[in-house]
Every structure is written in C-alpha cells, then in structure tokens.
Amino acid sequence: MHLKKLEIQGFKSFPEYTLIEFDKGMTAIVGPNGSGKSNVTDAIRWVLGEQSVRTLRGGKMEDVIFNGTQSRRAMNYAEVSMTIDNTDGQLGIDYSEVQVTRRLYRSGESEYLINHVNCRLKDIVSLFMDTGLGKDGYSIVGQGRIDDILSSRSEDRRKVLEEASGIVKYKVRKDEAERKLLSTEQNLIRISDILSELSEQVGPLEEQAQKAKEYHRYYDDWKKLDVGLIIHSIDYTNAFLSTSDAQLSDLQKDISEQENEIVELRDRNRSLTEKSSEIELALETARDSKSSLSEKIYDLQSRIAVIRERSEQINARLSSGFDEDQSAKDEMDNLESDIQRQQSKLQTLKNQLSKYKVSYADKEQEMLKLSASFDEAQKKQAECRAAIENLSEKMFEAREIAQSSISEQMVLDSKVKTLETDRMISVSEKDSMVAVIQDLESEFKIQVDQCAKMAAELTASTDRIRALRQEDAQDAKLLEQKNRELDNVVFRIRTVEELEKSKEGYQEPVRRLLSAAENDAEVRNGIVGVLGELISVSKDYETAIEIALGSAVHNVVTHTDKDASGLITYLKENKLGRVTFLPVNNIRPRSLEDGYMRVLEQSKGYIGKASDLLKTEQSLRDIIDNLLGRIAVFDTMEHALLVAKKTSFNFRIVTLDGDVINPGGSMTGGSVRRHGLGLLGRTRELEELKKRFVSLEAEVAQLESIRIEKEHEIKLEAKQQAALDEKFRDQSMERVKAESTLQQHRINLDKIQTRLEKVSSELSMVSKQRLEALHNKEDSQELMQEYEQESLRLKASVNRADEDTKEVQAHLDDLRAELGDLKVSVESLEISAVGAQEILDMYFKDKESRTKRLESLKKERVQSREELVRLAKDEEDMQNLRQQLLVEDESIQAQMKTYNLEKEEIEHKLSGFIDRLSASTSKLSSLQNEMTRVESKRESHIQSIDEVKNRLWEDHELTYDNAQDFRMEIDNVAKVQKQMNDLKSKLKAIGPVNMNAVEEFNRISERFTFMSEQKQDIETAKDNLQQVINELVEEMKKQFMTHFEQINENFKIVFSDLFNGGTAEILLENIEDVLGSGIDIKAQPPGKKLQSLSLLSGGERCLTAIALLFAILQLRPSPFCVLDEVEAALDDVNVTRFTDFVRRYTTKSQFILVTHRKGTMEACDRMYGVTMQERGISKILSMRLGDQ
C-alpha cells in the first residue's frame, strides 16, 4: 500500500486545482520560505481527519480555505483528495484503489467521501486506525514538530506508542463498551426504581380487584331484576296507551266533521260578503270617477286662467324687445376695438422671441467648441496617468527582485545560521515552553469555563425535562377529558340511532305496522312513511309543531285511499291495533281566511302559520296544510290571547312553549315533558352529534400527536442530558489533568530561563552581523528610487494639466449658465405668445356669440306673435270640454244611488249568520275539550313510559329493544322489589369500590413481570460488557508490552547507529499499570553521561526523535511517511546519515520529505518545487532526478 496522488483545490495557498503524483521511494518537496511547502503536509493531515486547528497552523477551521489576494478573490470552499494504492488489501476494504476526499465550505458545512460516496469522519478514522496514518499517528511529522515525539507530556508519548503497538482499535472498543456499561447501569437504576414503585402497588390493587369482582357479581343480579321490572312496567302502560289512541282517533273524526260544517257556514257567508264587497267596490269606483271628473273640471278652469296670463306676458315682451337690439349693437363695437389691440400685442411678442432664439444658437455653438478642447486635455491626462501606472508596475517588479535577492543571501549565509544555532535553540525552547504554558493556561481556563457551562446546561436540561413532563401531564388530562366526551357522544349517537331504528316513541300499532312492512313488500309499497319522519323542523319550532300535530305525528301517509283501506284490512287480520292513515289523493288543504291573515300579520309576536314553519316534499304539502294550515304560532301566550280575542277564538293558536288556545276559547298549557328526545328532533340531533363526533376525533388525534411529539422531546432531552452528564465527568477529569500539567511546565520554564541568561552576552554580536545584511538591501533599492523620481515628474505634469482643465471647466460653466438664462427667456416669451393668442381667440368667440344673440331675438318676436294666435284657440277648446264633463258628472250620481239600495238588501241577509256560527263553534269547543282531556291522559301514559325508558338508559345504557333479553314473567312485583332491595343492601355492605381495579391490577402485574425480566436482561448485559472490557484490557496489556519491548530494542539499535555509539531506552514509569503508566525516555550520546532529554542540544534531540521514529517504523512500517523539515537542526554529516536511514526503509514505506537541505534533495528519487509566481498563490513544479 502506498500514496499514489494528492489533489488540492482551494486549500490554503492552492486556489487552483493542483495534482501531485507520488512514486515509491523518496520524494522531496522544496521551495523558498513562505512558498507553501508545509501546506502540502497540512493537506495530507487534514484529509486524514485532523480536527485541531492549531495543528493545522490556523485560528479557526475556515482559515484552511483560500482567503484571496489583491488580484484574486477568496474561494468558498476547500477540497483535498488523496488516492491510495490498496492492492495488498491492507486497508480492509474491497477496492484496489481507495480515494479519500474532504470538503469544507465557508458556511461551516463539511463533507467526507470514500471513493466518491458520502461517509462520516468516524468512517475515515476507522479506515486508517492502527496503520500509523491516523491523526495521532507517527507517520506525519509537521514543521517543527519532530521534537514533539520526545514531548515532556507522558500522554503525548503514549499516543504515539499506542498507535505503533496497534492497540488503538482495542482502546476505542473499550471506551465504547465503557459508555454502554455506564448507560446500562443508569438503565438498571431506573428499572429498580420502577420495580420498587410497582411492588408497592401490586398488593393493594389485588385486594381492590377481588372486591370489585364481588361487587360486579351482585350488581349483575340486581340489573337483571331491575331491567325485567322496567320492561314489565312499559308493557303494562302500553296497554292503556292503545285505548287512549282509539278514543283520540274517534274524537279527531268528530272534530273534523264539525270543523267542516263551520267551514260551510263560513263559505256561504263569504259568498254574500264577497257580493257586498263587489257592490262596495263599484260604489267606490263611482265615487272615484266623480272625484276624477271634479278634478278635471277644476284643472280646465286653472289652465284657462294660465292661458290668459301667458297672453298678457307675451304682449309685454314684444313691446320691450326694441330696446335690447340697440344695446347689443353698442357691445359689438367695443369688442371690435379690443380685438385690434390684442393682435398688435401678439406681433410684438413674436418679434422678441425670434431675436432670443438667434442668441441662444450662437452661445450653444461656442460651448460645443470649448467642450472639444476640454476632452482633448482630459485624454492627455489619461495618457500621463497610464505612464505613472506603468512605472508603478516596474517599481513593484524591482521590489520583488530586491526581496528575492535578500532571501537568497539569507539562505547562502550559513555561517550566520551556525553562530545563531545555540541562541535559537535556547530561545526556541523558551518560546515553545511559554507558548505551551499559555496554551495550557488557556486550555485550563477553557476546561474550567466548560465545566461551569456544562453544569449550567445540565441544570437547564433538568428544568426543560420537568417543564415538558408538566406540559405532557396537562395534555394527557385534556386528552382523557376529550376521550370521555367522545365516548359520551358515541353512546348518544348509538342511542338515537337505536331509537330511530326501533321507531321508539311512536304508537305501538304504528311500530308493528312498520315492522311488518320491512318483511312484506306489498305492505311496504303502500306506505309513504310516518308523518313525523317525513317533515323536518327547526329546533326553535319543534315544541310548537309537535303540540300542534298532537297524535297526528303518528299518522301513516299512503299514496291513495285504496292503499289506506288495504292497510286497515291488514291491521284487522293480524290484530295489530288501530292506525290513522293520510291518503295523499284524498286530503285537501285548509287555510285561514284573508281577513284573519291580515290581522295575524299585523299582530305583535306572530311567528307564522304552523304549516309554513316546517319542510317536506311538495307532494305532501296538502296534508300539512290540512293539519296545520289553520293553526297560528306565536311567541308567547300574552300575544296569542290578544289575537284570539280579536278573531273571536275562531282558530287554533300554539305558542313556542307548547301552550294552546283552542277554537271556542278553551286553553291547554303547562310544563312540557322533555326528559327524552322529541320525535321531530331526532334527525337534527343525530346530525349535530355526528358533526361533534368528527370534531372531537380531530381534537383527540391532534392531542395524541402533540403527546407523541412531547414524549419524543422528553426522550431526546433525557438522552442529551445523559450525554451531557457523561461529558461533564470527562471534562472534570480533563480539568484536573490540565492543572497538573500546567504546574510541571512552569517548573521547566524556570530551568530554561536560567540557561538562557548564560548566552545573553552573545546577542550583541549577532545584531552587528544582521546590520551588514541591511546594507545589501539598500543597494538593491537604488533602482526603485529612480522609478519613484520619474513617477513624481509625471505626477507634476498631471497636476499642471489639472489646473488648465479647471479654467476651461469654469468657462464651460459660465456658458452653460448663459444658455440657461436664454432658454428661460425663450420659454417665457413662447408662453406669453400662446396666452395672447388664446385671449384673441376668446374675443373672436365672444363676437360670434353676440351676433347669434341678435339673430335669436328677431326669431323670438316672430314666435311670440304665432303663440298668441295658438293660445286663443286653446282657450276656446277648453271651454267646450268643460261643458261635456259637467253632463257626465250628473250621470254618475244617479248610478251611485242604485248601488246603495242593493247593498242594504245583502246586509239584511247576513244578519242571522252570527247566531248559527256561535252554535257550531260551541259544539266544536266541547269536542276539543274532550280531546284535550284524552290527550292529557295519553300524554301521561307516554310520559310514564318515557321516564321508565330514560331510567333504563341512564341506569343501564339500554334501549327498550336491546333490553328484550332481560324480559321475565313477573307475577308478584313486590317479591321482585324485595329481592332487589336485598341485593342493594349487599352492594352497600361492600363499601367503596374501585371499578377499574381489575384492569389496573392486570396492567400493573403484567408490567411488574415485564420490568423484572428487563432487569434480569440488563444485569446479564452488564456482566457481559464487563467481561468484554476485561478481555480487551488483557489483550491490550499483552500486545502493548510485546510491541513496547520490540520498539525499545529497535530504539537502542537505531540510536547507536545514528550517533555512532551511545545508548538509549524507553521505560514504563509504573510497570504495574501498563495501560496508564507514564513513559520515560533515557538517552546517552557517545562520550556523555546519561542525562535528561531537556539537557540535550537541539541536534541531539532531533536525532533522538528520529531514532525513535525509525524504531517504530521498523516494528510497524507505515504505508507512507511525511517528514516536514525534520532534519533542519542537523549538520551536513548527520543529514547524510539521516538520508541513509530513510533510504534503508524505503523498501517498506514511502517517504515524502519537505526540506531545505541539499543533502536530503540529492538523496530523493523525485523532487517537487513549490513557487509563488503570483503573490499568495502556490504552484507545483516536478522533476525526476534520474532524468538529469
């Protein structure tokens, strides 16, 4: 496995797409300081999943995106792709070539891809785990980071050695298993709490459940007796109800006959009344004619007077017309002189306008010439400025050459670097230590702040969970309430549908007939329906219409009288009782007389005729008008009585409360039974209940959805709280570790400061040498000064040209002002000329209108003379017409006398009608009183049945039809009641009962069993996890110690080879704690005593770190290694020794070396150069050394 290529775009100083191909062996990346060499190393580290911004040499992660230059704008994303040859399958993925891509957008979004497929950062980390290529691996050593391998922090050393020993994957599994173990322990605690709570509920609930079962047994026995007794009572009362129905039917027939007799009397009376009305109408017509004639005669006399007055006015106007002619002629002469003056003024304005237009054209021509010269001057200025810009570019190039010379001199001045080495090492150690301490202090402060922040987040999370649970409890309470309401509506719908299906409330014979019709098609075809089902009434009028119909609501409507006759025969043959039928073809409508209707419409509180307050099919309208056409509906009894007295109690009146005023004056009223649902209100209530059912279902569904969301929020919040709790514990441990490390580094800083003071005397010499380098810089800047002088000369020329341009500009401004004044004058004269022309036109129009006025006066005098002749003729015609109208008026008076005699004769015939009508009405009243008494008795039976049925529903939620299974033969009612009382006593003796105890006991018991099983499963899982962790720890100890010893042996050999002698070793500080022990490194270069790493020189530390790196690579070769200027602190001899070691390991690993050293470059197989031809943008140049 090796690295094949690296593709970079938008990463740091590589905005353009850049491809770097790598071969096996050694590849060098070279270039001047600041050219972007180390950005290649950062790109490899970044694509492998590095998350530390500090390691990537930035302040925030967005800093890796190309930020733009003066000539190129910033990019919105950075992308790096790394292609690896996986022919040997070392990566554990079924591809011979693996491409890993990382992409970051400036918005903060990021993407990871493996072979162009989106994945997680975790997948990339797992892919390279234990290969040495991870973010904590040893295969990538950044610029100035070689010394980190010898870090004074034991944790950093351990990470490198753990990666080398291959136990990282075990450590990850162990950490994951420990997290699962912690979660399992928390679940176990929660389940134990739940089991403790459930165990306290099981015992009491079991006792309550036994008590509830006994209660249900006694209650079921009592219910059978109670329902059986209710059914017996209903059957007993139904027998009396049938007798009342028969009496009512006979009385209705007699009342109908008596009402028909009264109708006949009224019809005869109506005929005479109509004839009397016709005579009265004729009289009224004659009176109107006489009045009209009188008005015409008066009108003629008035018109004759008007004609005479008009004639006098015309004569007077003719005499005054001659004076008006003379006045008009004088006005015409004055107008002519005004026209001449206005024409003269208009000509003067036109002459002035022509003169100003000529001046305006001359000035405009002068301004055009001046503008042309101004444009030429500006063009020359632009050329000078272009020359200045050209010089600026040359100065920039000269500055670039000077800076390049300085950089080259610094690279070649190796003697200065040698002299500065000791001081740089000391300063570097101090700065490094200060930076580390500052970072540690910042990290420690961050740790403290994060601990406080996490504690606050934990508190806030607890509060949010508590608030969510309170809201959920409120929603649960509301949901339970809505469910109860929904159940009530469902029960009510079922009840109403049962009542409707069983025809409950209708007379028993009607119910039997309808039941037979369901099974007999011949019977069903003759029936239209029960009247109560065929009409619909508004809720406000239900009581009034139901009282008005009375028992007629039970009548059965048939198509023909033949159908009714056949059904009566059917009832007799099957002994089903008596039913009143309403044949559609026989029933004729009845209505109130027009006189009564006028009284009703003008009365206060009148609602309408009962027949108009309901809806039905048009074919049944005659039946409705027959039954209700002569019944008026009022709002209150007070208003109804007033109208009844005005109409002499001649028709029936019903109020909205159900009170009745019968014909003849009898009254029926009182409270109306409303325990159950009226026959006319069932359909309406069923529709309302169904609408309410749909509404409640929607509310319940919404509440359930809200509760599910709340439960999800609570679970999510609890999960986040558990994660926060775990992070808080980890953060607390990190804070303690950070505090300990900070103290150790402060002690080390004091030691470095003491050593630095010894070399402070050499600083003055180094400063003098740097001054000499500045002289060289001055020589390279002379050319830049020449360019600057030329640039100043050109700028002076531009300034002079600017002054000349300003004078021309001022002259142009003056000309523009003069042109503006001339333009205003021209426009003003044009407006004045237009105004003068408009005044002249107005004079001409006035002259024309006056001429027409003179002609009009002449025509009027001719017309006035003609009108005098016409008026004289009209007066003569009107006198003749007046004589004719007087003769017609005498004829009409004679006709009116004849009509009066006929009217007196008809009124004599009508005088005996009142006595006959009173006798018939009295008889009808007595029949209606008897009917009211029978209806009251019948109503009492119905009320008794309804009350018992309502109790049946309220106590047992059963209808009469559904309760038939409880029917029993009862010979002794008192005996049954005694049995019921005994059962009631037993129920009372049981005491308070939890009716839901049985269900609750079963539910709690089942949950207790389930939770017990869950607890056992979790305990088993906990033991299994602990066993897995123990096995992982043992495996990690074994593998770490094996590889640790091998690395130690390799370290000794490599160290001796690199130093040509000497000894070194790595040691565990605590052999008992293999996985947690600190790691110490001992090194003894040849000729020196064994000493601490901190006392080694910079070169010795660098060689020691390289020795440890190669010791690790000898055990676990990494597919490729990236070493960024690791040999910078070595002299030429050690560089050669270092490259020899690298060459020795190229058979196992691929090496990419970022370097400045000539010896390293010479040892490589391929070399890439990084340059910055354009400032801030890196370019790659490649070269195979074998080709040279």
Helices and strands as residue ranges (DSSP letters): E 2-9, E 18-21, E 26-30, H 37-47, G 61-64, E 77-85, E 97-105, E 110-114, E 117-119, H 121-127, E 140-141, G 146-150, H 154-165, H 168-412, H 414-501, H 508-519, H 521-526, E 527-530, H 531-534, E 536-537, G 539-541, H 542-549, G 550-554, E 556-558, H 561-574, E 581-583, H 594-601, E 606-609, G 610-612, E 614-615, G 618-620, H 621-628, E 631-634, H 637-646, E 652-655, E 660-661, E 667-668, G 679-681, H 682-758, G 760-762, H 763-779, H 782-909, G 910-912, H 913-956, G 962-966, H 973-990, H 997-1059, E 1063-1068, E 1079-1084, G 1093-1095, H 1098-1115, E 1120-1124, H 1132-1145, E 1150-1154, H 1158-1163, E 1166-1174, E 1177-1184, G 1185-1187
